[in-house]
């Protein structure tokens, strides 16, 4: 009778290990090629770890390529998008959480709709609209587009955090003479700080990953975000695997940091937008 | 006014008129910035895009812009590449959703019961979700590349390939590249959602069932599955729409090639707009895609009504 649970437990642990290996292997390989010296890359083939590791590729990428600029551009775009979206979404999420008003149903329907239709439809018209305003090939243009794309999802996320805070708190403050906005700003917002951090993290990650619109809207190297820069690097120098993968590792760092930050809120985040990848 | 803005219990007549107006306007003021932005950056371009479908809009041609009626749609009905993209979309979406769901469900079941190191295991297996999609695509295309990646050599050693070659350049197999990358990237989404649903199932149900002598399989089929069913249905439904629109991996890994074998409708739209700068034709395809997705959603709603009326 005792052999069976042990067998089951072993099978369970092995299955978990298999999943972990599958999840981490591509990232491991990225790191491995990034630290493999060029002369060993082809001679050692598919060894799991090179006999000699080097940071030369990182050194090159950081000092002699345009990647620091791409990195900075992406940080500016994703950071500004995250801050603006969180600001707007905390206002609209508060409205959805605390008020009953005419048109609320339509507002929710509108926001759900924006999560369903193919955003690739908007590539051409948005380019046509932004171009005469001088907002193509501009980081500001990207921030505006990303902000709009992320506001609906962030609104639902913030609403779910506000829903978790009892209404009595504002009501008490308002009986003491505060307006609702003052109560919102001074009592409710500080209580939602973890939720605000999670929203910042989700939006930052989404903006950091966005590809199609930055490809379409950005053409010059000066304004290129990380995905645009990395893809043009790949098509230009497609033999420099070590450098490409070193750049890839760099792109991974902010995403992983934010992943750690939002890990506790993954469920809430994924179900808030319901369709958000 | 029908809405109730203040909930502090003061009778409305005691509050001055100006204040009542301000209170009534409050929810609109809170949501106005978000609404304005959504309308300006999503709804206006959407309407404009619909109008492009009936116009000749080519970015580099200053004389384009004329209204041409249904010409794009006539061209589209003759476009073999479009029909291929439609079939590829079905294949891409079906295989990706099925594998993501199946592997995600198993992972959620594995993570459901507490064990030593579960927190760490969970963080590690969910990590691919945080990897930016362009990087996931590049990373997998490197793994499939025989020059730097191990996969072709492993496939060769296993006898699956006659020589270590790149499946992304093999017309018969190329679609598997983006599908595998998509599965890798999307398992966490299903696992996280299903795990949350699993943990909401009351534990005493299982205890009661095992006291009554139900085996593990019986417990899974008569407790776990019925409880998960609504989550499974909604997640698969939404995910299907999302994945059929998800072109990033394909654009990064194969750009639709070789010979359009991995082109899906969404990536075809992007290619028309981005490479050929033919905004009119791109918008016409997009309109067809939108109609198909609407039809799919309607079908689901009708199916749901039908199932509910039968139950």
Interface residues (C-beta under 8 A of the other chain):
Chain A: X12 X13 X15 X16 X19 X20 X22 X23 X24 X26 X27 X29 X30 X33 X41 X42 X45 X46 X88 X89 X91 X92 X94 X95 X96 X98 X99 X100 X101 X102 X104 X107 X110 X111 X114 X116 X117 X118 X119 X120 X121 X122 X123 X124 X125 X126 X127 X128 X129 X144 X145 X147 X148 X149 X151 X152 X155 X167 X171 X174 X175 X180 X181 X205 X208 X209 X211 X212 X215 X216 X226 X227 X230 X231 X234 X241 X244 X245 X248 X251 X252 X255 X256 X258 X259 X260 X263 X266 X267 X270 X271 X274 X275 X277
Chain B: X1 X2 X3 X4 X5 X6 X7 X8 X23 X24 X26 X27 X28 X30 X31 X33 X34 X35 X37 X38 X40 X41 X42 X43 X44 X45 X46 X48 X49 X52 X57 X59 X106 X107 X110 X111 X115 X121 X123 X124 X125 X126 X127 X128 X129 X130 X131 X132 X133 X134 X135 X136 X138 X139 X140 X142 X143 X147 X148 X149 X150 X153 X154 X184 X186 X187 X188 X189 X192 X193 X195 X196 X234 X238 X239 X241 X242 X245 X246 X247 X248 X251 X252 X266 X269 X270 X273 X274 X279 X282 X283 X286 X287 X289 X290 X293 X297
